[in-house]
Amino acid sequence: MKFLSKSKILNNRKNLKEFNPCIYFLIDRGEIVYIGQTTQINARISEHINYKNRKDEQKIFDSFYSFDCEIKNLDEYESEYVMKFQPKYNQQLPSSVFISMPHIKRIYDIDLTTINIIVKQYNLIVYNFRHKEYIKKSKFNKVFTDYIKGKKRIPLNYLECKF
């Protein structure tokens, strides 16, 4: 995926019109403050302006930018841009793409040492976001499935490693 630069996003803001589907950036005084995805940009930006979604905090912004993409890429693109820019109103990474270490521990009932061994053995990338560690869900699920099925065993010397 080729990233748009912050300057390109800020310099190519668009007026409100319908795009289906798209990634959008809320911008306040030249700073990207929120990144989201939608299939109806007009309605979604109106929700942010009118602050109808009471479960979220109100997002202050003075402009926005959006770009079209295929529906199948929405989650991935949103996640990648949130990781890259870490906007203040995005408080977590989309759970459809990323899984946090505490969540892995809770769901799979394994300790952090074992998780770290699996991460190291399979060369998984750990992403840090808002003081939490995340792994791409699709990669971890594949690796963990292999680990559980015993296709690939963790060598004993990994158990002796210190992290």
Contacts in CASP RR format, 6 or more apart in sequence:
PFRMAT RR
TARGET T0000
AUTHOR 0000-0000-0000
METHOD contacts of the structure
MODEL  1
MKFLSKSKILNNRKNLKEFNPCIYFLIDRGEIVYIGQTTQINARISEHIN
YKNRKDEQKIFDSFYSFDCEIKNLDEYESEYVMKFQPKYNQQLPSSVFIS
MPHIKRIYDIDLTTINIIVKQYNLIVYNFRHKEYIKKSKFNKVFTDYIKG
KKRIPLNYLECKF
1 76 0 8 1.000
1 77 0 8 1.000
1 80 0 8 1.000
3 80 0 8 1.000
3 81 0 8 1.000
3 84 0 8 1.000
4 67 0 8 1.000
6 32 0 8 1.000
6 85 0 8 1.000
9 25 0 8 1.000
9 27 0 8 1.000
9 32 0 8 1.000
9 65 0 8 1.000
10 27 0 8 1.000
10 30 0 8 1.000
10 32 0 8 1.000
10 65 0 8 1.000
12 65 0 8 1.000
13 27 0 8 1.000
13 63 0 8 1.000
13 64 0 8 1.000
13 65 0 8 1.000
14 64 0 8 1.000
14 65 0 8 1.000
14 66 0 8 1.000
16 41 0 8 1.000
16 42 0 8 1.000
16 45 0 8 1.000
17 41 0 8 1.000
17 42 0 8 1.000
18 40 0 8 1.000
18 41 0 8 1.000
18 42 0 8 1.000
19 41 0 8 1.000
19 66 0 8 1.000
19 67 0 8 1.000
19 68 0 8 1.000
20 39 0 8 1.000
20 40 0 8 1.000
20 41 0 8 1.000
20 68 0 8 1.000
21 37 0 8 1.000
21 38 0 8 1.000
21 39 0 8 1.000
21 68 0 8 1.000
21 69 0 8 1.000
21 70 0 8 1.000
21 71 0 8 1.000
21 74 0 8 1.000
22 37 0 8 1.000
22 38 0 8 1.000
22 39 0 8 1.000
22 41 0 8 1.000
22 66 0 8 1.000
22 67 0 8 1.000
22 68 0 8 1.000
22 69 0 8 1.000
23 35 0 8 1.000
23 36 0 8 1.000
23 37 0 8 1.000
23 66 0 8 1.000
23 67 0 8 1.000
23 69 0 8 1.000
23 74 0 8 1.000
23 77 0 8 1.000
23 78 0 8 1.000
23 81 0 8 1.000
24 35 0 8 1.000
24 36 0 8 1.000
24 37 0 8 1.000
24 38 0 8 1.000
24 41 0 8 1.000
24 44 0 8 1.000
24 45 0 8 1.000
24 64 0 8 1.000
24 65 0 8 1.000
24 66 0 8 1.000
25 32 0 8 1.000
25 34 0 8 1.000
25 35 0 8 1.000
25 36 0 8 1.000
25 64 0 8 1.000
25 65 0 8 1.000
25 66 0 8 1.000
25 81 0 8 1.000
25 87 0 8 1.000
26 32 0 8 1.000
26 33 0 8 1.000
26 34 0 8 1.000
26 35 0 8 1.000
26 48 0 8 1.000
26 59 0 8 1.000
26 61 0 8 1.000
26 64 0 8 1.000
26 87 0 8 1.000
26 89 0 8 1.000
27 33 0 8 1.000
27 61 0 8 1.000
27 62 0 8 1.000
27 63 0 8 1.000
27 64 0 8 1.000
27 65 0 8 1.000
28 60 0 8 1.000
28 61 0 8 1.000
28 62 0 8 1.000
29 62 0 8 1.000
32 85 0 8 1.000
32 87 0 8 1.000
33 59 0 8 1.000
33 60 0 8 1.000
33 61 0 8 1.000
33 87 0 8 1.000
33 88 0 8 1.000
33 89 0 8 1.000
34 48 0 8 1.000
34 59 0 8 1.000
34 61 0 8 1.000
34 87 0 8 1.000
34 88 0 8 1.000
34 89 0 8 1.000
34 90 0 8 1.000
35 78 0 8 1.000
35 81 0 8 1.000
35 82 0 8 1.000
35 85 0 8 1.000
35 87 0 8 1.000
35 90 0 8 1.000
36 78 0 8 1.000
36 82 0 8 1.000
36 90 0 8 1.000
37 74 0 8 1.000
37 75 0 8 1.000
37 77 0 8 1.000
37 78 0 8 1.000
38 44 0 8 1.000
39 71 0 8 1.000
41 66 0 8 1.000
45 64 0 8 1.000
47 53 0 8 1.000
48 59 0 8 1.000
48 61 0 8 1.000
51 58 0 8 1.000
57 89 0 8 1.000
59 89 0 8 1.000
69 77 0 8 1.000
75 94 0 8 1.000
75 96 0 8 1.000
75 97 0 8 1.000
76 97 0 8 1.000
78 94 0 8 1.000
78 97 0 8 1.000
79 93 0 8 1.000
79 94 0 8 1.000
79 97 0 8 1.000
79 98 0 8 1.000
82 90 0 8 1.000
82 93 0 8 1.000
82 94 0 8 1.000
82 129 0 8 1.000
83 93 0 8 1.000
83 127 0 8 1.000
83 129 0 8 1.000
86 129 0 8 1.000
86 130 0 8 1.000
91 130 0 8 1.000
92 129 0 8 1.000
92 130 0 8 1.000
92 132 0 8 1.000
93 100 0 8 1.000
93 127 0 8 1.000
93 129 0 8 1.000
93 134 0 8 1.000
95 137 0 8 1.000
96 137 0 8 1.000
97 136 0 8 1.000
97 137 0 8 1.000
97 138 0 8 1.000
98 127 0 8 1.000
98 129 0 8 1.000
98 134 0 8 1.000
98 135 0 8 1.000
98 136 0 8 1.000
98 137 0 8 1.000
99 107 0 8 1.000
99 134 0 8 1.000
99 135 0 8 1.000
99 136 0 8 1.000
99 137 0 8 1.000
99 140 0 8 1.000
100 132 0 8 1.000
100 133 0 8 1.000
100 134 0 8 1.000
101 112 0 8 1.000
101 115 0 8 1.000
101 126 0 8 1.000
101 132 0 8 1.000
101 133 0 8 1.000
101 134 0 8 1.000
101 135 0 8 1.000
102 132 0 8 1.000
104 110 0 8 1.000
104 115 0 8 1.000
104 135 0 8 1.000
104 140 0 8 1.000
105 111 0 8 1.000
105 112 0 8 1.000
105 115 0 8 1.000
108 144 0 8 1.000
113 163 0 8 1.000
116 163 0 8 1.000
117 154 0 8 1.000
117 158 0 8 1.000
117 159 0 8 1.000
117 161 0 8 1.000
118 124 0 8 1.000
118 140 0 8 1.000
118 143 0 8 1.000
118 144 0 8 1.000
118 147 0 8 1.000
118 154 0 8 1.000
119 126 0 8 1.000
119 135 0 8 1.000
120 158 0 8 1.000
120 161 0 8 1.000
120 163 0 8 1.000
121 152 0 8 1.000
121 154 0 8 1.000
121 155 0 8 1.000
121 158 0 8 1.000
122 139 0 8 1.000
122 143 0 8 1.000
122 152 0 8 1.000
124 135 0 8 1.000
124 136 0 8 1.000
124 139 0 8 1.000
124 140 0 8 1.000
124 143 0 8 1.000
125 135 0 8 1.000
125 136 0 8 1.000
126 133 0 8 1.000
126 134 0 8 1.000
126 135 0 8 1.000
127 133 0 8 1.000
127 134 0 8 1.000
127 135 0 8 1.000
127 136 0 8 1.000
128 134 0 8 1.000
146 152 0 8 1.000
147 154 0 8 1.000
END
